[in-house]
Each structure stands twice: as structure tokens, then as C-alpha cells.
Amino acid sequence: ALESLPAHYLEVILLRDFEELTIAEISGQLGENTGAIKSRLHRARILVREYMLNSD
């Protein structure tokens, strides 16, 4: 499922869920505001969920 994500979504998923960085840490590392990171993370998780539900 992760390999199907666009790079900008994959990046935040990896940093948050695998590297266990906080939203603030990801924001600082990527140079973007926390709202943008939260939004991107939410959209990435929706895409992963949709992929998993449709991959019978």
C-alpha cells in the first residue's frame, strides 16, 4: 500500500509512523507549517485505507 503513495504523502507517513517523529518535528524537518503536515498525513492515511479496502 505504501509504495502506491505519492512521494510527498509517503514521506510524512514514514516520518510519523515509522520514525515516530512528532508533527512539530516533521514540520521543522520539512520546513512547512504544522497544519500542512497534519493535512498531508490525514490524506495519506485515507489513501492507504482506500488502497487496503480495494485490494481484494
C-alpha distances in whole Angstrom, upper triangle without the diagonal:
4,6,6,7,11,13,15,12,10,14,14,12,13,16,16,14,15,18,19,21,23,22,26,25,22,24,27,24,23,26,25,26,25,24,22,20,20,19,16,15,15,14,11,10,11,9,6,9,9,6,7,10,11,9,12
4,5,5,9,10,12,9,7,10,11,9,9,13,13,12,12,15,16,18,20,19,23,21,18,21,23,21,20,23,22,24,22,22,20,17,18,17,14,13,14,13,9,10,12,9,7,10,12,9,10,14,14,13,16
4,6,8,9,12,10,8,11,13,11,11,15,16,15,14,17,19,20,22,22,25,23,20,22,25,22,20,24,23,25,24,24,22,19,20,20,16,15,17,15,12,13,14,11,10,13,14,11,12,16,15,13,17
4,7,9,12,10,9,12,14,12,13,17,18,17,17,19,21,22,24,23,26,25,21,23,26,23,21,24,23,25,24,24,21,19,20,18,15,15,16,13,10,12,12,9,8,12,11,8,11,14,13,12,15
4,6,8,6,6,9,11,10,11,14,15,15,15,17,19,19,21,19,22,22,18,19,22,20,18,21,20,21,21,20,17,15,16,15,12,11,13,10,7,10,11,7,8,11,11,10,12,15,14,14,18
4,6,6,6,9,11,11,12,15,16,16,17,18,20,20,21,19,22,21,17,18,21,19,16,19,18,20,20,19,16,15,16,14,11,12,14,11,9,12,13,10,11,14,14,13,16,18,18,18,21
4,5,5,6,9,10,10,12,14,15,15,16,18,18,19,18,20,19,15,16,18,16,13,16,16,18,18,18,15,14,16,15,11,12,15,13,10,13,15,13,13,17,17,16,18,21,21,20,24
4,6,5,7,9,10,11,13,14,15,16,17,16,17,15,17,16,12,13,15,13,10,13,12,14,15,15,11,10,13,12,8,9,12,11,9,12,14,12,14,17,17,17,19,22,22,22,26
4,5,6,6,9,10,11,12,13,15,15,15,16,14,16,16,12,13,16,15,12,15,14,15,14,14,11,9,11,10,6,7,9,8,5,9,10,9,10,13,14,14,16,18,19,19,23
4,6,5,6,9,10,10,11,12,14,14,16,15,17,16,13,15,17,15,13,16,16,18,17,17,14,12,13,13,10,9,12,11,7,10,12,10,10,13,15,14,15,18,19,18,22
4,6,5,6,9,10,10,10,12,12,13,12,15,13,10,12,14,11,10,13,13,15,15,16,13,10,13,13,10,9,13,12,10,12,15,14,13,17,18,17,19,22,23,22,26
4,5,5,6,8,10,10,10,9,10,9,12,11,7,9,12,11,9,12,11,13,12,13,11,7,9,10,7,6,10,10,8,10,13,13,13,15,17,17,18,21,22,23,26
4,6,5,6,7,9,9,10,11,11,14,13,10,13,15,14,13,16,15,16,14,15,13,10,11,12,9,6,9,10,7,8,11,11,10,13,15,15,15,18,20,20,23
4,6,6,5,6,8,9,12,12,15,13,10,13,15,13,13,16,16,18,16,18,16,12,14,15,12,10,13,14,11,11,15,14,12,15,18,17,17,21,22,21,24
4,6,6,5,6,6,8,9,11,9,7,10,12,10,10,14,14,15,14,16,14,11,12,14,12,10,13,15,12,13,17,17,15,18,21,20,20,24,25,25,28
4,6,6,5,5,6,7,10,9,7,11,13,12,12,15,15,15,13,14,14,10,10,13,11,8,11,13,11,11,15,16,14,16,19,19,19,22,24,24,27
4,6,5,8,9,11,14,13,11,14,17,15,16,19,18,19,16,17,17,13,13,15,13,10,12,14,12,11,14,15,13,15,18,17,17,20,22,22,24
4,5,8,11,13,16,14,12,16,17,15,16,20,20,21,18,20,19,16,16,18,16,13,16,17,14,13,17,17,15,17,20,19,18,22,24,23,25
4,6,9,12,13,11,10,14,14,12,14,17,18,19,17,19,19,15,16,18,16,14,17,19,16,16,20,20,18,20,23,22,22,25,27,26,29
4,7,9,11,10,10,13,14,13,15,18,18,18,16,18,18,14,14,17,16,13,16,18,16,15,19,20,18,20,23,23,22,25,27,27,29
4,7,8,6,6,10,11,10,12,14,15,15,13,15,15,12,13,16,15,12,15,18,16,16,20,21,19,21,24,24,24,27,29,29,32
4,5,5,6,8,10,11,12,14,13,13,10,13,14,10,10,14,14,12,14,17,16,16,19,21,20,21,24,25,25,27,30,30,33
4,5,5,6,9,10,10,12,10,9,6,9,10,7,7,11,11,9,12,14,14,15,17,19,19,20,23,24,24,27,29,29,32
4,5,5,6,9,10,10,10,8,6,10,11,9,10,13,14,13,15,18,17,18,21,23,23,24,27,28,28,30,32,33,36
4,5,5,6,9,10,10,10,9,13,13,10,12,15,15,13,17,19,18,19,22,23,23,25,27,27,28,31,32,33,36
4,5,5,6,8,8,9,8,11,10,7,10,13,11,11,14,16,15,16,19,20,20,22,24,24,25,28,29,30,33
4,6,5,6,5,6,5,9,8,6,9,12,11,11,14,16,16,17,20,21,21,23,26,26,27,30,31,32,35
4,6,5,7,8,9,12,12,10,13,15,15,15,18,20,19,21,24,24,24,27,29,29,30,33,34,35,38
4,6,8,10,11,14,13,11,14,16,15,15,18,19,18,20,23,23,23,26,28,28,29,32,33,33,36
4,6,9,10,13,10,9,13,14,12,13,17,17,16,19,21,21,22,24,26,26,27,30,31,31,35
4,7,9,12,10,10,13,15,14,15,18,19,19,21,23,23,24,27,28,29,30,33,34,34,38
4,7,8,7,7,10,11,11,13,15,16,16,19,21,21,22,25,26,27,29,31,32,33,36
4,6,6,7,9,10,11,13,15,16,17,19,20,22,23,25,26,27,29,31,32,33,37
4,5,5,6,9,10,10,12,14,15,16,18,20,21,22,24,26,27,29,30,31,35
4,5,5,6,9,10,11,12,14,15,17,18,20,21,23,24,26,27,29,30,34
4,6,5,6,9,10,11,12,14,15,17,18,20,21,22,24,26,27,28,32
4,5,5,6,8,10,10,12,14,15,16,18,20,21,22,24,26,27,30
4,6,5,6,9,10,11,12,14,15,16,18,20,21,23,24,26,29
4,5,5,6,9,10,11,12,14,15,17,18,20,21,23,24,28
4,5,5,6,9,10,11,12,14,15,16,18,20,21,22,26
4,5,5,6,9,10,11,12,14,15,17,18,20,21,24
4,5,5,6,9,10,11,12,14,15,17,18,20,23
4,5,5,6,9,10,11,12,14,15,17,18,22
4,5,5,6,9,10,11,12,14,15,16,20
4,5,5,6,9,10,11,12,14,15,18
4,5,5,6,9,10,11,12,14,17
4,5,5,6,9,10,11,12,15
4,5,5,6,9,10,11,14
4,5,5,6,9,10,13
4,5,5,6,9,11
4,6,5,6,9
4,6,5,8
4,6,7
4,6
4
